């Protein structure tokens, strides 16, 4: 953007009849040019100088006004483009979220059979309380909490009663302790839970729809939910999966781990960014990291093999 010139509208014409301008007036009087041929004395010289200043000042004001008008038009056009981009991204996010929801409904299988004749409200197995509480607080939580095997082992039954969510440990018919989502009760991290980079691409693909379900269930995510849904829709259909790039799936798992963690950290700091805009440079960096990792592991196995066969070397 060009630098904004000084506003000439605030300028005032100098007093050319003042003593400070004596030599300027004298120069006009003695100037041998047709433009000042009629200027014979100090008063006429002062009037000439003032008239010339007003003419130039008017030209500067016109140029300034044109500059500001162009700048406002450019800014308005840029804002229109930004608004159109936001609307397109939001529409894309809604469409992606709808696709995720429909796919999730197709794949959804109950973990337990529920007797719907029992007067106990809506019951279903949910992820561990720690994961749900982290989501409720807009905090980062490992994706492994949303894997089917984790939920089967550590999940809780949900009962909806009078629009209040309760989570009961174990079989709800056994009268286990009731846990509110926001209470923090029984919401401790699971020891040894795998980090995101330890998951396979297939596990990530199974886990993220469950996380989105919990985000939607919590109910106060709004645009963040749409952003996350679009992020994973793009991630799981990324072009690297259809290319000849080695370790494509591992790359996306690594990228997801760092990108999602960074978003939560930046969001806490008050600097959220649009996670749904995939940074290709960051994807390439993740691919480089994965290649280096496998190269190091291969070298370590080679050294171990040589050491075993030649222990004295």
Protein Blocks (a to p, Z undefined) as FASTA:
>chain_A
ZZddddfklpccddfkbmklmmmmmmmmmpccfklmmpmbfklmmmmmmmmmmmmmmmmm
mmmmmmmmmmmmmmmmmmmmmmmmmmmmmmmmmmmmmmmmmmmmmmpccfbdcdfkbcgb
jadddddfklmmmmmnopacdfklmgfklmmmmmccdddeehiacddehjfklopacddf
klopapaccehiacfklpcfklmmmmmmmmmmmmmmnopnmmmmmmmmmmmmmmmmcfkl
mmcbehklmmmmmmmmmmmmmmmmmmmnopaccfklccfklmmmmmmmmmmmmmmmmmmm
mmmmmmmmmmmZZ
